[in-house]
Amino acid sequence: MKKIFLAAMFLAGPLMAAELQLVESVPDETVYGSSFTARPQAVWLEMINSAAKTLDIEQFYIADQAGEALEPVLEAVKAAVKRNVKVRLIVDLAMIKESGRSLPPLRAAGVDARVIDFKKKNGGGGGVQHSKFFTLDGREVYVGSQNFDWRSLKHIHEAGLRIKSARAAADFNRVFEADWALAGGKNAKKLLDKKAKNAVTAAKPEEAGMNGSTVTYSLAFSPVGLIPNGFDTEIDAMTRLIKAAKKTLHGQVMNYALSEYGSKRWAELDEALRIAAARGVAVELIFADWSMGGKADRDIKALSKTDNIAIKISSLPQHSSGFIPFARVEHLKYLVVDGEAGFVTTSNWGPGYFLTSRGAGVVINGAAGAGILEDIFDRAWNGPYAQPVDPLKDYQPVKKG
């Protein structure tokens, strides 16, 4: 019934100047894949091949492998340079061993690439450049959980958004220009302090078409204290949604923690979830098995003991080709509230992501967007890979690499 309702809902509605499209990476040999989502490689190729003037890419890292799904994407980036598109690329220093294999051929092709030490540029407060987005021609943005990693296109469950909007592109370009300056050894204070005139915020959202219906959306960024003046923060956007929940709150993310790498306990998100449950909201959350084992899972186990909060741990099966390092995992990051609003982000749910790392997210208000996120969630929650967390079980860390 839900699929019939969604299909009918998408048949009618006015065309908007802006447009949103949800994009899902579906791990090979799994039952996943909403019929209402696009696939990232096709979307990325279409976008990059359409760039006429500029292409700005900000990624945590790049991981390519010959003959795999990212290879044609990187070739499209090189082809953009050949047709005189100005291409700039930022990656984080923390993953330079991985990115280092792909940077030389991209630079040789004419891509202007910089490496940012975000931990150092963020006043030494820790964190990384963890956002994953690109903009083109001041008219389109892609943002999501997918890294520029061949595994993100074929062996990891991911979610992102294509946004056709000059306003959204301008906001992401503001962030990119600040990080570009930081990566070049310059001070970005003036870029960040300048008041945004037409930012896409919760106070001034933009109307957009989505699968034939109308939604509104706004943008949010991390870390707190290092985003352009007037922009919304991700943690405020998330807690605002959680506080507005009346009936249901569904979410999926790879990592969940109240402290990371020896940081002080930070309970803002955890408290918001518990308060929502206390007022009768049915909270259902899915975390990746990468979060379990040792002390890493204590906050998940503690949250699972709360009335009205149900938690499942998802373990994706290994591929028939054999073990693939750093793959076969739930890496997408989203919330959906009452089937009416959703949040898609690049950030895991812990203090390091919201307070010290670069991240980006999109709030979608409207059943057209929330309904697709619910479809993704239903397939995971009721699928064969997610099992209820056992707070008494001594989970063993999953082999990643």
N, C-alpha and C positions, 0 to 999 in steps of 0.2 A: 504493500500500500504506500509506503514512504517513497519508493522509487517512482511510482505512478504519480504521486502528488508532486514530487520534484520535477518530473518531466513536464507535467501540465503547467507548473508554475513558471517554467522557463520559456513557454511558448509565446507569451505576450508581454508587452511592456515597451515603453518609449526608448529610443536610442539616446544615449547620453554623450556629451562631449568627451568625458573620460570613460575608461573601460577597464574592468578587472577580469582576470582569468586565473583560476586556481590550477596549479601544476603539481603533479604527484610523481615522485620516483617510485617505481614498483620493482622490488627485488625479483630477479629472475627465479622461476620455479616456486613462486608463492601464490597464494590465492588472492593476494591483494590487487587493488586497482579499481578505484571508483570510475564508473562510466561517465561521471560528470567532471572529471579532471583531465587535463592535457598531460603529455609526457615531456620532460624537460629538454631532451636533446633536440627534438623537433622545434620546440619553442625557441630555444637558444639560437639554433641555426637560422630560423626565420628572422629573429630580431637582429642578430649580428650581420647577416647578409643584407639587411635593409638599411644599415647605417650608411649615411651619406657624408657626414661631416666629422662627428666625434663619437668615440666609444671609450668610456671610462669604466674600468673594472676594478673592484676592490674585493679581495678574497683573503681568507685566512692562509690558504696555501694552494698550490697546483700539484696534482699528481696524475701524470699521463702514463699510458702504457700502449705500446704499438698494437694496432689492430682493435683497440677497444673504443668505447663510446665517446670518450673525450677527444680523441684524435681529430675527428672532423671539425669539432668545435674550435680547437686551437688553429687548425688550418683555415677556418673561416676568419678568425682574428687576423691571421697573417694576410689573408686575401683582402681584408678591409684596408690594411696599410697600403697595399698595392694600388687600390683605387683612391688613394689620397685621403683616407679617413685618418684623423689624428687619434691614435690609440694610446691610452695611458693605463698603467697597471700598478696596483699596490698589493703586496703580500706582506705577511708578518715575519719578523726575524725568527720567532720561536720555531717556525716550521721551515726554515731555509734549507735544511738538508733535503727535505722532500721537494720543495719548489726549485731548488738549485738545478735540477736536471732539465726542467722545462724553460727556465728563464733565458739561458744562452740562445737557443734557437728563436725564441720570441724577440729578443733584443736584436739578433742578427737580421730579423725580418723587418725591423723598424719600429717595434713596440717600445715606447718610452716607459721603462719599468723602474719602480723604486721599492725598496724594502724598508718597512717601518718597524722600529723597535718600540712598540706601543707601551710596553711595560715601563720603559725609560721615559718616553714622551708624556706619559700620564703622571708626571711628577714622582716617578719611582713607586707609585702606589700599587704596582702589579697589573695583572690583566694582559690581554692580547687584543689584536685587531681581529675580532671573531665574526664580524659581519660578512655577508656574502651577497653582493649586489653588483649590477652594472647598469649604466645609463647610456642612452644614445640620442644624439641630435637634439637634446633638450626636450624630448617628447615622450620617451618611454623608459621604464625601469623594470628590472627583474630583481626580486629580493626573495630569499628563502633559506631553508636549512642546507641546501645543496652546496657543498664546496666544489671548486673546479677540480674534481676528482673522478676518475673513470668509474670508481666503485659507487659514487653517489648517483650515477646514472643507471647502474645495472644491478648493484648488490646491496643497496641500503634503502630503507624506507624514508622518504623525504617529502617535504611539502613547501611550496613557494607560490609567489604571485607575480604575474605579469601585469604591469600597470601602464596603461596608455593615458598619460596626463602630463601636460607641461608643468603644472603646479608640483606634482610629485617629483618629476625629474629635477626641478629647481631645488627642492628640499634635499634630495639625495646628492645633488651636485655641490650644495653647500657643505655637506659632510665630507664629500670626497675632496674638495679643494682644501679643507682644513687638514685632513690627513695627508694630502699630497705635500702641503707646506711642511708639516711635521716630519714627514719622511725625507724631505729635502734639507732638513736642518734649520728650518725657519720657525718663527713664533707664529702660531695660528690665532693668537688672542684677538686680534682685530677682526679676523674672519668670523670667529665665534661670537664676539660681543655685538656685532652689528645686528640690530633688530630685524627679524624677518618680517616682511611686509604682507606676504600672502601665503604663509605656511599652512599646510594641511594639518590642522590640529583638531582636538576634540571640540574646541570652542568654535572652530571654523572648518568643519569637514567639507569634503567635496562629494557631490552627487556623481554616481557612475553607473553605467550599464553593466550587468553581469548575467550572462546566459539569458538575455532577453528581458530581465527584470531590472528594477532600480534599487540600488543600495546607496548608502553613504559610507565613506571611509575616512580615516585619519591615520597619520603616521606617528611613530614614537621611536626614540633612539636611546642608546646607552653609550657611555656610562654617565651616571648622574654627575654633573659638574664639568663635563667636557663635550657638550652638544651646543649647537647654535642657540643664541638668545631667542626665546619665544617658542622653541620646539618642545613637544611633550616628551617626558621620559617613559621608557618602557615599563618600569616598575609601577609608575602612577597609572599608566594605561591598563595594566593587568589588574591591579587592585581595584580600580574603578569598575571594571567589568565584574569582578568577583562580588563586590559590594552590591552591585545592581541585580545579581542573580536572585530569582524568586523560586524556581522549581528545580532546575538541573544545572549542573556544571560538569562538563566533560573535558578532559585534557589528556594530552600525550606528549611526552618529552623524554629525551635520553637520560639526563642526569637531574637529580633533585637533592639538594643539600642545604643545611642551615649554616655551614661553615666549610671553608675550602682552604687547603694548604696552610693550615694553622691560623686562619683568620678568626676573629671574634665571632661569636654566635650572632646570627642575623635572622630574625624571625618574622619580618614584615609580611612576606608572602604566606608563610606557614600559618600565621595568625589569621590572615584574611580567609584562608580556606577553612580553618576551624570555626571561625565566627559564622561563615556562611552555612556550614553544616549544623551549627547550633540553632540557627533560626529555621531549620527544616529543609534546606536545599540538599538534594541528593547529589553528592559529589562522587564522581567516578573518574579515576585516573589510571593511566597506563605508563609505566616506566620501563626502560630497557634493562635487560639482564646485565648490561655493563655497569649498572649502578649498584649491583649486589655483591656482597662479600666483604668480610672484615668489618671495619668501622664505617665503611662507605654507605651501608644501608641502614644505619641506626635511625636516621630521620624519617626514612620511608616506613620502617616498621612502626615507629612511634605514631606517625600520622594515621597508619592503618587501624590503630586501636580506637580511633575517634568515631563516635556514633555518627551515622549518615555519611561516612567516608568509606568507599570501597576502592581497593587498589589491586591491580593485576600487574604481573611482571611478564614481559613478552620476550621470548627467545626464538629468533628466526632459525630455521633449519639451515645447515651447511649446504652449499651448492654441490651438485653431482660431480663437478670437476675437481672437488677437493677443497681443503681449507684455504680461505682467502683472507690474508691478514687485514685487520682493521675494516671489516665488512660484515655483512649479514647482521644488521642491527637496526633497531628503531631509532632514527636520528631526527625525525620531524619534531616540531615544537609548536603546539597550538592549544588554544582554549576555545570552547564554544559554550555559550550561556543561553539557557532556555530555548534553544533552537532559533534564536533571533539575532545573536551577535557573536562574533568570533575574533580571535587574535592569532595571527600567524607571525612567528618571530624567528630570528636567527640565534636567539639566546637560550641556553639551558637555564634551569631554574635554581640558581644559587647566587650568593652575594658577589662572587667574582665576575659574573656575567653582567649584572645590573649596575654594580658600583665601580668597577675598574676596567671593564673590557668594552670595546666598540661593538655595538649590536644595533639591530634595526628591526622594527615590527610594524604590522599593519592591523588596525582595528577595522572590522567590517560590521556595519549595522544593517541588518536586513536578512530575511529568511533565505534569500537566494544564495548568499554566501554561507551563512550558518548551516543551511541544509546540506551543503556539500561536505562541510567539516563533520557534521553528524554522520554522514554516510561513511566517511573515512573511519571515524571512530567506531561505528557499529561493526564494521568489518573486522576491526582489530579486537574489540572487546568480546565479540561473539565468535571470533575465529579460532583456529586450532593452536595458535602460538602463545596466547596469553592465559596465565593461570593466576588465581588469587595468591597474594603474598602471604607467607606464613611467618608471623612475627617471632615464632619460637625456633625457626629453622636456622641452622648455621650454613648460610649460603657460601659457596666457594667462588672466588673471582673467576670470571669467564676469561678464557684465553683470547686475547685480542690480536697480538702480533706474532 
